[in-house]
Amino acid sequence: MEPLIDIAMVDVRAGGPVAHAKLRRAAMNDLRAACLRMLPPGASPLVRLADTLARSWLQRSASPYVAEVAAIASLADGPGAFFVNTAYEWACTTATRPAGATAPLLVRTLDWPFPGLGRGVTIARQAGPAGEFWNVTWPGAVGVLSALAPGRFAATINLAPLYRRTRGFLLRPIDYAINAVGSWLHVRHAPPAHVLRQVFETARDYRSARAMLAEMPVARPVLFALIGTEADEACVIERTMADARIVEGKVLVANDWQCPEPGWEPRSCGGPVATDSRDRCATMAAGLTAFSEPFGWLKPPVLNWATRVALEMGAADGTLRVAGYEPVGGKAPARQATYPFKLAREHSAV
Protein backbone atom coordinates (compact mmCIF):
# COMPACT_ATOMS: atom_id res chain seq x y z
CA MET A 1 0.00 0.00 0.00
CA GLU A 2 1.51 3.32 -1.11
CA PRO A 3 1.66 6.19 1.40
CA LEU A 4 -0.76 9.08 1.07
CA ILE A 5 0.54 12.10 -0.85
CA ASP A 6 -0.41 15.78 -0.86
CA ILE A 7 -2.51 17.15 -3.70
CA ALA A 8 -0.52 19.67 -5.69
CA MET A 9 -1.77 23.23 -6.06
CA VAL A 10 -0.56 25.46 -8.91
CA ASP A 11 -1.17 29.13 -9.64
CA VAL A 12 -1.62 29.40 -13.42
CA ARG A 13 -3.71 32.55 -13.57
CA ALA A 14 -1.21 33.98 -16.04
CA GLY A 15 -0.75 30.98 -18.33
CA GLY A 16 -3.67 28.60 -17.84
CA PRO A 17 -3.43 24.90 -18.71
CA VAL A 18 -0.34 25.31 -20.90
CA ALA A 19 1.55 26.85 -17.99
CA HIS A 20 0.22 24.02 -15.81
CA ALA A 21 1.59 21.42 -18.25
CA LYS A 22 4.97 23.15 -18.31
CA LEU A 23 5.15 23.40 -14.51
CA ARG A 24 4.23 19.74 -14.02
CA ARG A 25 5.53 18.22 -17.23
CA ALA A 26 7.00 15.17 -15.52
CA ALA A 27 3.74 14.52 -13.65
CA MET A 28 1.79 14.89 -16.90
CA ASN A 29 3.96 12.32 -18.66
CA ASP A 30 3.83 9.96 -15.67
CA LEU A 31 0.04 10.16 -15.74
CA ARG A 32 -0.01 9.48 -19.48
CA ALA A 33 2.15 6.39 -18.97
CA ALA A 34 -0.07 5.14 -16.12
CA CYS A 35 -3.22 5.46 -18.25
CA LEU A 36 -1.62 3.73 -21.24
CA ARG A 37 -0.58 0.77 -19.10
CA MET A 38 -4.26 -0.20 -19.03
CA LEU A 39 -4.12 -0.92 -22.76
CA PRO A 40 -3.08 -4.30 -24.18
CA PRO A 41 0.45 -4.77 -25.57
CA GLY A 42 0.85 -3.48 -29.10
CA ALA A 43 -1.84 -0.83 -28.74
CA SER A 44 0.51 2.09 -29.51
CA PRO A 45 -0.65 2.40 -33.17
CA LEU A 46 -4.25 2.59 -31.97
CA VAL A 47 -3.37 5.38 -29.52
CA ARG A 48 -1.71 7.32 -32.32
CA LEU A 49 -4.72 6.80 -34.60
CA ALA A 50 -7.16 7.84 -31.85
CA ASP A 51 -5.10 10.97 -31.19
CA THR A 52 -5.05 11.85 -34.89
CA LEU A 53 -8.82 11.45 -35.17
CA ALA A 54 -9.35 13.46 -31.97
CA ARG A 55 -7.14 16.24 -33.30
CA SER A 56 -9.20 16.43 -36.50
CA TRP A 57 -12.41 16.38 -34.47
CA LEU A 58 -11.30 19.15 -32.13
CA GLN A 59 -10.03 21.36 -34.96
CA ARG A 60 -13.48 21.18 -36.55
CA SER A 61 -15.25 21.95 -33.30
CA ALA A 62 -16.08 25.35 -31.81
CA SER A 63 -13.56 24.94 -28.98
CA PRO A 64 -11.44 28.06 -28.41
CA TYR A 65 -8.70 25.95 -26.80
CA VAL A 66 -7.33 23.97 -29.78
CA ALA A 67 -4.04 25.88 -29.78
CA GLU A 68 -3.61 25.13 -26.07
CA VAL A 69 -4.04 21.39 -26.67
CA ALA A 70 -1.50 21.55 -29.49
CA ALA A 71 0.99 23.31 -27.20
CA ILE A 72 0.44 20.67 -24.51
CA ALA A 73 0.84 17.87 -27.08
CA SER A 74 4.29 19.26 -27.93
CA LEU A 75 5.31 18.80 -24.26
CA ALA A 76 4.11 15.20 -24.00
CA ASP A 77 6.32 12.15 -24.42
CA GLY A 78 4.00 10.71 -27.07
CA PRO A 79 0.51 10.87 -28.57
CA GLY A 80 -2.61 11.14 -26.45
CA ALA A 81 -3.07 14.83 -25.59
CA PHE A 82 -5.81 15.42 -28.16
CA PHE A 83 -7.58 12.16 -27.35
CA VAL A 84 -7.57 12.89 -23.59
CA ASN A 85 -8.89 16.41 -24.15
CA THR A 86 -11.85 15.15 -26.17
CA ALA A 87 -12.59 12.15 -23.91
CA TYR A 88 -15.60 12.00 -21.64
CA GLU A 89 -16.09 10.92 -18.03
CA TRP A 90 -16.90 7.32 -17.30
CA ALA A 91 -19.52 8.10 -14.65
CA CYS A 92 -20.10 10.40 -11.69
CA THR A 93 -22.45 11.04 -8.78
CA THR A 94 -23.29 14.61 -7.72
CA ALA A 95 -25.60 16.17 -5.12
CA THR A 96 -26.14 19.23 -2.97
CA ARG A 97 -26.13 19.30 0.80
CA PRO A 98 -27.37 22.36 2.69
CA ALA A 99 -24.34 24.13 4.14
CA GLY A 100 -26.34 26.37 6.43
CA ALA A 101 -29.30 28.68 6.15
CA THR A 102 -28.11 30.56 3.11
CA ALA A 103 -26.11 28.45 0.65
CA PRO A 104 -25.78 24.90 -0.67
CA LEU A 105 -22.72 22.64 -0.79
CA LEU A 106 -22.03 20.71 -4.01
CA VAL A 107 -20.48 17.27 -3.50
CA ARG A 108 -19.44 14.76 -6.13
CA THR A 109 -17.32 11.81 -7.15
CA LEU A 110 -15.59 11.48 -10.50
CA ASP A 111 -15.33 7.89 -11.69
CA TRP A 112 -12.90 6.92 -14.44
CA PRO A 113 -11.23 3.53 -14.96
CA PHE A 114 -7.69 4.86 -15.40
CA PRO A 115 -5.18 4.41 -12.56
CA GLY A 116 -3.06 7.40 -11.63
CA LEU A 117 -5.83 9.99 -11.85
CA GLY A 118 -6.35 9.98 -8.08
CA ARG A 119 -2.71 10.52 -7.18
CA GLY A 120 -2.28 12.95 -10.08
CA VAL A 121 -5.21 15.26 -9.36
CA THR A 122 -4.20 18.92 -9.09
CA ILE A 123 -5.88 22.11 -7.91
CA ALA A 124 -5.23 24.81 -10.50
CA ARG A 125 -5.89 28.45 -9.72
CA GLN A 126 -7.07 29.93 -13.01
CA ALA A 127 -8.62 33.20 -14.12
CA GLY A 128 -10.75 34.76 -16.85
CA PRO A 129 -12.43 38.08 -17.55
CA ALA A 130 -15.12 37.37 -14.92
CA GLY A 131 -12.67 36.47 -12.17
CA GLU A 132 -10.70 33.63 -10.63
CA PHE A 133 -11.71 30.01 -10.19
CA TRP A 134 -10.23 26.82 -8.76
CA ASN A 135 -10.16 23.94 -11.22
CA VAL A 136 -9.95 20.33 -9.95
CA THR A 137 -7.95 18.96 -12.84
CA TRP A 138 -4.77 17.28 -14.12
CA PRO A 139 -1.66 18.55 -15.91
CA GLY A 140 -2.36 18.39 -19.63
CA ALA A 141 -6.15 18.92 -19.41
CA VAL A 142 -7.61 22.13 -20.84
CA GLY A 143 -11.30 21.77 -19.92
CA VAL A 144 -13.20 21.97 -16.65
CA LEU A 145 -15.00 18.99 -15.07
CA SER A 146 -15.31 20.33 -11.51
CA ALA A 147 -14.50 23.86 -10.40
CA LEU A 148 -15.27 26.55 -7.85
CA ALA A 149 -15.48 30.30 -8.41
CA PRO A 150 -15.72 31.71 -4.85
CA GLY A 151 -18.44 34.32 -4.58
CA ARG A 152 -19.89 33.33 -7.97
CA PHE A 153 -20.78 29.65 -8.42
CA ALA A 154 -19.53 26.06 -8.51
CA ALA A 155 -20.28 23.47 -11.19
CA THR A 156 -19.56 19.92 -12.29
CA ILE A 157 -20.07 17.69 -15.32
CA ASN A 158 -21.63 14.23 -15.26
CA LEU A 159 -21.79 11.85 -18.20
CA ALA A 160 -25.28 11.75 -19.74
CA PRO A 161 -27.06 8.45 -20.41
CA LEU A 162 -26.24 6.47 -23.55
CA TYR A 163 -28.51 6.84 -26.54
CA ARG A 164 -29.50 3.32 -27.64
CA ARG A 165 -30.72 2.28 -31.09
CA THR A 166 -30.42 -1.41 -30.24
CA ARG A 167 -31.41 -3.51 -27.25
CA GLY A 168 -29.43 -6.01 -25.20
CA PHE A 169 -25.96 -6.18 -23.67
CA LEU A 170 -24.20 -7.73 -26.67
CA LEU A 171 -25.37 -4.99 -29.04
CA ARG A 172 -24.30 -2.08 -26.82
CA PRO A 173 -20.91 -1.67 -28.63
CA ILE A 174 -22.86 -0.96 -31.81
CA ASP A 175 -24.54 2.01 -30.14
CA TYR A 176 -21.22 3.30 -28.84
CA ALA A 177 -19.76 3.05 -32.34
CA ILE A 178 -22.72 4.72 -34.08
CA ASN A 179 -22.78 7.57 -31.55
CA ALA A 180 -19.02 8.08 -31.86
CA VAL A 181 -19.08 8.10 -35.66
CA GLY A 182 -22.00 10.50 -35.68
CA SER A 183 -20.22 12.83 -33.29
CA TRP A 184 -17.01 12.70 -35.33
CA LEU A 185 -18.71 13.33 -38.67
CA HIS A 186 -21.06 16.09 -37.58
CA VAL A 187 -19.06 17.97 -34.94
CA ARG A 188 -19.81 21.70 -34.84
CA HIS A 189 -19.82 22.57 -31.15
CA ALA A 190 -17.26 22.47 -28.34
CA PRO A 191 -16.85 19.53 -25.94
CA PRO A 192 -18.83 20.02 -22.69
CA ALA A 193 -15.68 20.44 -20.58
CA HIS A 194 -14.51 23.24 -22.88
CA VAL A 195 -17.91 24.92 -22.65
CA LEU A 196 -17.83 24.76 -18.86
CA ARG A 197 -14.39 26.38 -18.81
CA GLN A 198 -15.73 29.25 -20.94
CA VAL A 199 -18.52 29.69 -18.41
CA PHE A 200 -16.08 29.89 -15.49
CA GLU A 201 -13.98 32.41 -17.37
CA THR A 202 -16.81 34.71 -18.42
CA ALA A 203 -19.95 34.24 -16.25
CA ARG A 204 -20.12 36.72 -13.38
CA ASP A 205 -22.78 34.99 -11.27
CA TYR A 206 -25.04 31.95 -10.95
CA ARG A 207 -27.77 33.29 -13.20
CA SER A 208 -25.46 34.12 -16.07
CA ALA A 209 -23.71 30.74 -15.68
CA ARG A 210 -27.08 28.95 -15.78
CA ALA A 211 -28.09 30.82 -18.92
CA MET A 212 -24.81 30.05 -20.68
CA LEU A 213 -24.89 26.36 -19.78
CA ALA A 214 -28.46 26.12 -21.11
CA GLU A 215 -27.89 28.12 -24.27
CA MET A 216 -24.39 27.33 -25.52
CA PRO A 217 -24.44 24.33 -27.91
CA VAL A 218 -22.39 21.32 -26.85
CA ALA A 219 -20.82 18.52 -28.87
CA ARG A 220 -22.29 15.68 -26.77
CA PRO A 221 -25.15 15.16 -24.31
CA VAL A 222 -24.12 16.16 -20.79
CA LEU A 223 -25.43 16.76 -17.28
CA PHE A 224 -24.31 20.01 -15.63
CA ALA A 225 -24.79 20.54 -11.87
CA LEU A 226 -24.62 24.16 -10.76
CA ILE A 227 -24.88 26.03 -7.45
CA GLY A 228 -24.60 29.69 -6.54
CA THR A 229 -24.20 31.61 -3.31
CA GLU A 230 -27.87 31.71 -2.23
CA ALA A 231 -30.07 28.95 -0.80
CA ASP A 232 -32.30 28.84 -3.89
CA GLU A 233 -29.42 28.77 -6.39
CA ALA A 234 -29.04 25.11 -7.38
CA CYS A 235 -30.01 23.21 -10.51
CA VAL A 236 -29.28 20.38 -12.90
CA ILE A 237 -29.02 21.36 -16.57
CA GLU A 238 -29.67 18.40 -18.86
CA ARG A 239 -28.23 18.95 -22.31
CA THR A 240 -28.39 17.33 -25.68
CA MET A 241 -26.40 18.94 -28.48
CA ALA A 242 -28.83 21.83 -28.93
CA ASP A 243 -31.60 21.44 -26.36
CA ALA A 244 -31.66 22.05 -22.62
CA ARG A 245 -33.87 21.22 -19.66
CA ILE A 246 -33.26 22.98 -16.34
CA VAL A 247 -34.35 21.20 -13.16
CA GLU A 248 -34.32 23.72 -10.33
CA GLY A 249 -33.83 22.91 -6.66
CA LYS A 250 -31.91 20.25 -4.80
CA VAL A 251 -29.32 18.55 -6.99
CA LEU A 252 -29.18 14.75 -7.03
CA VAL A 253 -27.80 13.30 -10.25
CA ALA A 254 -25.69 10.37 -11.39
CA ASN A 255 -25.79 9.29 -15.05
CA ASP A 256 -29.42 9.41 -16.10
CA TRP A 257 -32.00 12.08 -16.89
CA GLN A 258 -33.98 13.28 -13.90
CA CYS A 259 -37.02 11.76 -15.62
CA PRO A 260 -35.74 8.69 -17.50
CA GLU A 261 -36.64 8.67 -21.18
CA PRO A 262 -37.17 5.76 -23.60
CA GLY A 263 -34.16 5.08 -25.79
CA TRP A 264 -31.64 6.38 -23.24
CA GLU A 265 -29.72 3.96 -21.02
CA PRO A 266 -28.16 5.10 -17.70
CA ARG A 267 -24.44 4.58 -17.19
CA SER A 268 -23.05 2.10 -14.69
CA CYS A 269 -19.98 1.95 -12.44
CA GLY A 270 -20.09 -1.84 -12.25
CA GLY A 271 -23.56 -2.46 -10.88
CA PRO A 272 -26.61 -3.51 -12.90
CA VAL A 273 -27.08 -1.06 -15.76
CA ALA A 274 -30.78 -0.63 -15.07
CA THR A 275 -30.31 0.32 -11.40
CA ASP A 276 -26.70 1.40 -10.73
CA SER A 277 -27.21 5.12 -11.41
CA ARG A 278 -30.40 5.12 -9.31
CA ASP A 279 -28.68 3.20 -6.49
CA ARG A 280 -25.80 5.68 -6.38
CA CYS A 281 -28.27 8.57 -6.12
CA ALA A 282 -30.17 6.85 -3.31
CA THR A 283 -26.96 6.14 -1.37
CA MET A 284 -25.77 9.71 -1.85
CA ALA A 285 -29.08 11.11 -0.60
CA ALA A 286 -29.02 8.89 2.49
CA GLY A 287 -25.40 9.74 3.21
CA LEU A 288 -26.00 13.48 3.02
CA THR A 289 -28.86 13.13 5.47
CA ALA A 290 -27.03 10.92 7.97
CA PHE A 291 -23.53 12.44 8.01
CA SER A 292 -22.30 15.93 8.69
CA GLU A 293 -18.51 15.50 8.59
CA PRO A 294 -16.57 16.05 5.36
CA PHE A 295 -16.89 13.09 2.97
CA GLY A 296 -19.19 11.27 5.39
CA TRP A 297 -21.49 10.67 2.41
CA LEU A 298 -18.84 8.71 0.50
CA LYS A 299 -20.08 5.11 0.76
CA PRO A 300 -20.40 2.27 -1.79
CA PRO A 301 -21.70 2.28 -4.48
CA VAL A 302 -21.02 6.04 -4.69
CA LEU A 303 -17.48 5.01 -3.78
CA ASN A 304 -16.66 2.25 -6.25
CA TRP A 305 -13.75 0.63 -8.09
CA ALA A 306 -13.53 3.51 -10.60
CA THR A 307 -13.72 6.43 -8.15
CA ARG A 308 -10.69 8.68 -8.63
CA VAL A 309 -11.75 11.99 -7.05
CA ALA A 310 -14.22 13.04 -4.35
CA LEU A 311 -14.85 16.72 -3.62
CA GLU A 312 -17.03 19.24 -1.81
CA MET A 313 -17.52 22.84 -2.96
CA GLY A 314 -19.36 25.86 -1.56
CA ALA A 315 -19.51 29.05 -3.62
CA ALA A 316 -20.70 31.30 -0.79
CA ASP A 317 -17.80 30.69 1.60
CA GLY A 318 -15.16 29.33 -0.79
CA THR A 319 -15.25 25.78 0.56
CA LEU A 320 -13.16 23.36 -1.51
CA ARG A 321 -12.23 19.91 -0.22
CA VAL A 322 -10.72 17.27 -2.51
CA ALA A 323 -9.37 13.72 -2.08
CA GLY A 324 -7.86 11.37 -4.66
CA TYR A 325 -8.50 7.61 -4.86
CA GLU A 326 -6.79 4.71 -6.62
CA PRO A 327 -7.93 1.17 -7.54
CA VAL A 328 -7.07 -1.79 -5.33
CA GLY A 329 -7.96 -4.52 -7.80
CA GLY A 330 -11.11 -6.14 -9.09
CA LYS A 331 -14.38 -4.45 -8.21
CA ALA A 332 -13.40 -3.50 -4.65
CA PRO A 333 -14.00 0.19 -3.78
CA ALA A 334 -11.04 2.42 -4.53
CA ARG A 335 -8.71 3.37 -1.67
CA GLN A 336 -7.82 6.92 -0.67
CA ALA A 337 -4.46 7.86 -2.20
CA THR A 338 -4.04 11.50 -1.12
CA TYR A 339 -4.38 13.56 1.99
CA PRO A 340 -7.58 15.64 1.83
CA PHE A 341 -6.98 19.05 0.29
CA LYS A 342 -8.71 22.00 1.90
CA LEU A 343 -8.62 25.44 0.33
CA ALA A 344 -7.17 27.96 2.78
CA ARG A 345 -9.49 30.82 3.69
CA GLU A 346 -6.94 33.41 2.55
CA HIS A 347 -6.88 31.79 -0.90
CA SER A 348 -10.64 31.55 -1.27
CA ALA A 349 -11.35 35.13 -0.16
CA VAL A 350 -13.12 37.17 -2.82
Steps between C-alpha positions, in 0.01 A plus 500: 500500500651832389515787751258789467630802308405868499290637216699752301375856463621723215439867427455527122291815485750643253546200271208262549524130413809541281689654791367217718637240256838673494518525880408134549630348179647195671174435687305537175717243324487264799121520493495432126716191551278375785185532287660327201604204714132403507514428127604162358853453361540629147231765536735792423384531134140519620588779745666694220199448272256604775706813566505588130123460472447701820721778367294519180179495703611777734627721217155482341323577825417840649752459783712812557774289661637302202829691500543425871457126440754516218749676729445236769540220243845639415602454867380140526721195458268356235151516350188527712454869586226559243323174581501573876368852444204374298426200726199485727451392861419140573238578765442730796265564791416857606269656760446806715501507877376806689803677645300724729204731472619688196700289254533145368806274488569307178655156551604249237712205398673467165526141381743403225667161448854633456751455784712799593223759478448499877864554590543743210207731572601866527332819618565770241434864578382648171345827389287656227332832430231429763745410775697216654399138544648181643507212254521139627700363211818332372811627321430484128121553522354821357131464592310520827320202658469634856581853611423769755479875444476641856228761527355401161411132455625141491425241232572145390449277197344154506484262206151490346322170433582302186273537201401148390378396155530131585401290799698250705847483653676345200383774263607791722839541319305571182332797667832629630646475150204667326494785753876551469494502120208740498678733739821487296330563166265776609700688764425873510499587869756490781541206740302549825815542711617780270160668523508484879844662505366787287221544753744520792710752312217730395186453717483748787234327711274196532227634275731583213675162539163321490399687186828423324492131590143476367557700184850421375495200261705199606657220298353216710214448746603600852369560851612825665452553876517862611474687831528866591540692823133510608280224643277489191788493250538134401403310187573217261526598133435204271644555155484338163699661220257789455223461757494561874279417796561676832391322818503752783549419867692234686759330281514120496638355178711207386490392134137512395242767421302620799196348328628193312410498132447209258801432281752630755692258722656614832872448551639252750807485725489121519153438637195395298453745214130543569547595867861608567449872432181500710672308782788748511253789526310328781821429694619857452169640625506278809862585572440874481214465745683279750850652504623849568879457490694555177468204261270318742270440202765304309376140526468216245370501231568876479854397591582224253791338316522788249481792745803725452394831658253605770437868573282752681451860385316802640485819294381725783790439739764364261491145635709258293593155629651236271635145543651265242436124480671210324386146408586204721411227253185338371173669588598595856440869587796723425733595786589855600836594347542864608466706811180708484560841346327795661509844343645752745268786591755759386506338155124476463429858611323704234 
